Amino acid sequence: MKLSKQTISTILRFATFIFALWGVLEAARGEFMARNTFLYYTTQSNIAVGLVCLAFGVLDVVSHFGNQIRIPRWLNIVKYAVTVAITLTFIVFWFMLAPIQLKEYPELITDLDSILCHGVVPILAVCDWLVNVQCYRHKKSDLFWSISTPLAYFVFVMIASLSGVEFGYGAKVPYFFLDFYQYGWFNLGSFPMGVFWWILIVLGIVLGIGALLLKLKDISGRTRQR
C-alpha cells in the first residue's frame, strides 16, 4: 500500500513529537543537565518543535475524519520558525560544539538524549517540512521570523546569567560562544572570539537556514505540480 504525502507528513509529525519528548526526558535524567535541562536551547527547541508538530498532527487527524481545517497563517509561521530553530540546533551542535568539546565530553555524541535531540528530531522535522504538501504562501518578510527563537533565547540567557542562574556544572552561560565573562564582547585577538561576533555568525547561519528551507519548499512544491 502506497502512503500519500499527507499521511507520511502526519506520521513524521507524531514521530517528531514522540522522539522530542523521549530526548528531553532522557536529558533530564542525565548527569550533565539533570537540574537545568530546560535552560538550554537544545531542550527548548525540541520542546517547541515537538509541541507544534503534535498540534499539526492532531489537526491532520481531525481534518481526515471530519471537516477540512484551514490552518491560520500565524500558525504556519510558528511552524516555520520552530523548524528553523531545530535545524539550528543540529548545525550548531555537530559543526560548532561537538568538534570543540568532543575530547572533554565524548558523551556528547554517544548519549541517547544527544542522538535524539541533536539528530533524530531535527531530521524528522525537516523531512516533514519538505514532504508536507500543504504549505502557506510565504512572503519575503517571513524570513525574519527565522531569527525570532535565537534572539529570544539570547535575551533569556542574558537575563538568567546576570540574575545568577547557573547552567551545567555551575557554568554562568550555556554555551562557550555566549561566555562574555571569559571572552568579552568584541574580542578578535584570540579564539574563541567575543560574543558579539558569534552572535553575528549565528544570525547569519539562521538567516541562511531560513532562506534555504523556504527555497527547498518552493522547489518541492513545484516538483509535485508537474
Buried (B, 14 or more C-beta within 10 A) or exposed (E): EEEEEBBBBBBBBBBBBBBBBBBBEBBBEBEBBEEBBEBBBBBBBBBBBBBBBBBBBBBBEEBEEEEEEEBEEEBBBBBBBBBBBBBBBBBBBBEBBBEBBEEEBEEBBEBBBBBBBBBBBBBBBBBBBBBBEBBBEBEEEBBEBBBBBBEBBBEBBBEBBEEEBBBBEEBBBBBBBBBBEEBBEEBEEEEBBBBBBBBEEBBEBBBEBBBEBBEEBEEBBEEEEE
